[in-house]
Amino acid sequence: MDEVWQEAETQGYSYRRMASGALHDAAKVARIAPTAMIFVPCRDGISHNVRGYTSSEQLAAGTNVLLHELLNLAGY
């Protein structure tokens, strides 16, 4: 969904459009509805692991993009 990266740009965040090779639930949903995922950087690229770490600032940025995209979709 192009709107997600556009919202990241509007909020002033850096972003990278990428395809996920992971088999998240979004892969199943994408068959019937537009789908996007918002990834945030993890220290040393480690995610889905107890050693993984993402800063509060990065988590807030991802959440902010999600919030504003949901508001856009709701017509606010």
N, CA, C and O of each residue as an XYZ file, in Angstrom:
304
protein
N       0.844     -1.175      0.000
C       0.000      0.000      0.000
C       0.893      1.242      0.000
O       1.647      1.484      0.942
N       0.793      1.996     -1.040
C       1.627      3.188     -1.179
C       1.411      4.201     -0.065
O       2.316      4.968      0.262
N       0.227      4.209      0.516
C      -0.078      5.204      1.528
C       0.838      5.112      2.739
O       1.121      6.130      3.370
N       1.303      3.926      3.076
C       2.130      3.764      4.272
C       3.466      4.486      4.097
O       3.868      5.242      4.981
N       4.148      4.274      3.002
C       5.436      4.968      2.830
C       5.218      6.457      2.647
O       6.057      7.260      3.055
N       4.094      6.839      2.035
C       3.814      8.262      1.899
C       3.598      8.905      3.270
O       4.009     10.043      3.500
N       2.950      8.169      4.178
C       2.751      8.690      5.530
C       4.081      8.807      6.253
O       4.309      9.789      6.961
N       4.965      7.829      6.093
C       6.295      7.915      6.704
C       7.021      9.162      6.192
O       7.669      9.875      6.958
N       6.903      9.411      4.904
C       7.537     10.595      4.317
C       6.911     11.878      4.875
O       7.626     12.820      5.217
N       5.597     11.913      4.965
C       4.898     13.074      5.513
C       5.341     13.361      6.940
O       5.488     14.521      7.326
N       5.555     12.306      7.726
C       5.973     12.463      9.121
C       7.465     12.796      9.247
O       7.947     13.084     10.343
N       8.187     12.756      8.133
C       9.602     13.112      8.152
C      10.531     11.966      8.540
O      11.684     12.199      8.903
N      10.044     10.741      8.466
C      10.873      9.580      8.797
C      11.559      9.039      7.547
O      11.005      9.098      6.449
N      12.750      8.519      7.722
C      13.378      7.814      6.608
C      12.665      6.472      6.469
O      12.122      5.943      7.439
N      12.673      5.935      5.271
C      11.980      4.667      5.039
C      12.628      3.937      3.875
O      13.376      4.516      3.087
N      12.325      2.679      3.792
C      12.778      1.846      2.675
C      11.607      0.951      2.291
O      11.086      0.205      3.120
N      11.206      1.031      1.048
C      10.159      0.115      0.567
C      10.813     -1.227      0.309
O      11.839     -1.303     -0.366
N      10.228     -2.279      0.842
C      10.823     -3.602      0.685
C       9.749     -4.674      0.765
O       8.700     -4.490      1.383
N      10.032     -5.764      0.142
C       9.144     -6.923      0.240
C       9.658     -7.816      1.357
O      10.863     -8.029      1.493
N       8.749     -8.327      2.142
C       9.135     -9.231      3.224
C       9.081    -10.663      2.714
O       8.116    -11.071      2.068
N      10.112    -11.403      3.008
C      10.121    -12.820      2.663
C       9.504    -13.672      3.756
O       9.334    -14.882      3.605
N       9.169    -13.013      4.867
C       8.596    -13.744      6.001
C       7.146    -14.119      5.712
O       6.446    -13.431      4.969
N       6.724    -15.192      6.298
C       5.342    -15.642      6.103
C       4.476    -15.157      7.253
O       3.934    -15.951      8.023
N       4.355    -13.829      7.357
C       3.494    -13.223      8.359
C       2.034    -13.438      7.964
O       1.739    -13.842      6.840
N       1.132    -13.166      8.895
C      -0.293    -13.250      8.591
C      -0.654    -12.369      7.408
O      -1.596    -12.660      6.671
N       0.098    -11.293      7.228
C      -0.185    -10.372      6.123
C      -0.117    -11.076      4.776
O      -0.811    -10.674      3.842
N       0.694    -12.108      4.655
C       0.787    -12.835      3.391
C      -0.542    -13.499      3.049
O      -0.921    -13.568      1.880
N      -1.238    -13.979      4.049
C      -2.554    -14.610      3.827
C      -3.617    -13.545      3.562
O      -4.443    -13.704      2.663
N      -3.601    -12.481      4.327
C      -4.595    -11.427      4.175
C      -4.463    -10.755      2.816
O      -5.464    -10.352      2.224
N      -3.236    -10.630      2.315
C      -2.992     -9.950      1.043
C      -3.736    -10.599     -0.119
O      -3.950     -9.965     -1.152
N      -4.123    -11.835      0.042
C      -4.881    -12.504     -1.031
C      -6.270    -11.902     -1.209
O      -6.859    -12.002     -2.285
N      -6.798    -11.274     -0.147
C      -8.169    -10.772     -0.215
C      -8.295     -9.274      0.060
O      -9.355     -8.693     -0.169
N      -7.222     -8.642      0.549
C      -7.306     -7.218      0.878
C      -5.925     -6.575      0.766
O      -4.909     -7.244      0.953
N      -5.889     -5.282      0.461
C      -4.597     -4.586      0.437
C      -3.924     -4.717      1.807
O      -4.579     -4.596      2.843
N      -2.640     -4.958      1.801
C      -1.921     -5.245      3.038
C      -0.557     -4.574      3.012
O       0.086     -4.480      1.966
N      -0.131     -4.116      4.164
C       1.208     -3.557      4.301
C       1.706     -3.863      5.708
O       0.916     -4.099      6.623
N       3.005     -3.857      5.864
C       3.605     -4.027      7.180
C       4.557     -2.866      7.404
O       5.183     -2.367      6.469
N       4.656     -2.447      8.644
C       5.561     -1.369      9.016
C       6.681     -1.996      9.845
O       6.449     -2.502     10.943
N       7.873     -1.954      9.313
C       9.039     -2.489     10.016
C       9.808     -1.336     10.643
O       9.862     -0.242     10.080
N      10.392     -1.572     11.787
C      11.274     -0.592     12.416
C      12.637     -1.246     12.607
O      12.719     -2.462     12.780
N      13.705     -0.456     12.579
C      15.052     -1.036     12.696
C      15.285     -1.721     14.045
O      14.828     -1.252     15.088
N      15.993     -2.818     13.996
C      16.420     -3.539     15.194
C      17.947     -3.473     15.256
O      18.626     -3.592     14.236
N      18.473     -3.283     16.458
C      19.923     -3.209     16.623
C      20.575     -4.473     16.070
O      20.143     -5.589     16.358
N      21.602     -4.278     15.287
C      22.369     -5.356     14.655
C      21.510     -6.250     13.756
O      21.923     -7.358     13.411
N      20.331     -5.781     13.379
C      19.458     -6.543     12.486
C      18.818     -7.758     13.134
O      18.257     -8.603     12.436
N      18.889     -7.862     14.438
C      18.338     -9.029     15.144
C      16.896     -8.737     15.535
O      16.627     -7.795     16.281
N      15.975     -9.543     15.032
C      14.564     -9.400     15.395
C      13.986    -10.778     15.671
O      14.598    -11.793     15.337
N      12.825    -10.814     16.272
C      12.169    -12.075     16.618
C      13.094    -12.957     17.454
O      13.161    -14.172     17.267
N      13.802    -12.315     18.377
C      14.803    -13.020     19.182
C      14.935    -12.265     20.502
O      14.800    -11.042     20.532
N      15.196    -12.979     21.580
C      15.326    -12.321     22.882
C      16.491    -11.331     22.900
O      16.504    -10.426     23.733
N      17.462    -11.478     22.007
C      18.585    -10.543     21.944
C      18.253     -9.291     21.137
O      19.036     -8.340     21.113
N      17.104     -9.287     20.481
C      16.717     -8.156     19.661
C      16.395     -6.937     20.499
O      15.911     -7.051     21.625
N      16.669     -5.764     19.936
C      16.382     -4.511     20.629
C      16.001     -3.447     19.608
O      16.663     -3.282     18.583
N      14.929     -2.732     19.905
C      14.527     -1.574     19.117
C      14.309     -0.429     20.089
O      13.641     -0.594     21.110
N      14.864      0.718     19.776
C      14.766      1.856     20.686
C      13.323      2.345     20.800
O      12.492      2.118     19.921
N      13.064      3.012     21.897
C      11.738      3.601     22.103
C      11.407      4.593     20.994
O      10.257      4.692     20.566
N      12.407      5.321     20.534
C      12.191      6.304     19.468
C      11.771      5.626     18.165
O      10.880      6.111     17.468
N      12.412      4.505     17.839
C      12.050      3.777     16.618
C      10.655      3.166     16.742
O       9.882      3.171     15.785
N      10.341      2.640     17.924
C       9.003      2.085     18.149
C       7.944      3.179     18.032
O       6.882      2.966     17.448
N       8.240      4.345     18.591
C       7.300      5.468     18.506
C       7.107      5.907     17.060
O       5.990      6.230     16.656
N       8.171      5.921     16.286
C       8.069      6.319     14.877
C       7.163      5.355     14.112
O       6.282      5.787     13.369
N       7.376      4.067     14.290
C       6.532      3.079     13.610
C       5.079      3.190     14.042
O       4.170      3.079     13.219
N       4.862      3.406     15.327
C       3.508      3.551     15.851
C       2.856      4.819     15.323
O       1.661      4.826     15.027
N       3.628      5.890     15.204
C       3.116      7.150     14.681
C       2.677      7.002     13.223
O       1.634      7.525     12.830
N       3.462      6.300     12.435
C       3.079      6.054     11.039
C       1.789      5.249     10.999
O       0.879      5.574     10.236
N       1.702      4.207     11.810
C       0.491      3.382     11.846
C      -0.723      4.213     12.261
O      -1.767      4.157     11.611
N      -0.587      4.985     13.341
C      -1.695      5.813     13.821
C      -2.205      6.750     12.730
O      -3.406      6.808     12.467
N      -1.292      7.478     12.098
C      -1.720      8.455     11.097
C      -2.277      7.779      9.851
O      -3.176      8.322      9.209
N      -1.771      6.631      9.507
C      -2.325      5.918      8.352
C      -3.740      5.428      8.666
O      -4.623      5.502      7.812
N      -3.958      4.934      9.873
C      -5.314      4.516     10.250
C      -6.269      5.708     10.260
O      -7.412      5.583      9.819
N      -5.817      6.859     10.755
C      -6.654      8.062     10.720
C      -6.970      8.471      9.292
O      -8.098      8.860      8.991
N      -5.977      8.386      8.406
C      -6.215      8.694      6.983
C      -7.257      7.760      6.386
O      -8.167      8.198      5.683
N      -7.118      6.468      6.672
C      -8.064      5.491      6.124
C      -9.472      5.692      6.669
O     -10.459      5.406      5.993
N      -9.550      6.192      7.914
C     -10.857      6.450      8.539
C     -11.453      7.784      8.081
O     -12.590      8.111      8.419
N     -10.685      8.541      7.317
C     -11.189      9.803      6.788
C     -10.969     11.008      7.672
O     -11.643     12.024      7.501
N     -10.042     10.924      8.614
C      -9.736     12.060      9.495
C      -8.530     12.818      9.004
O      -8.128     13.804      9.621
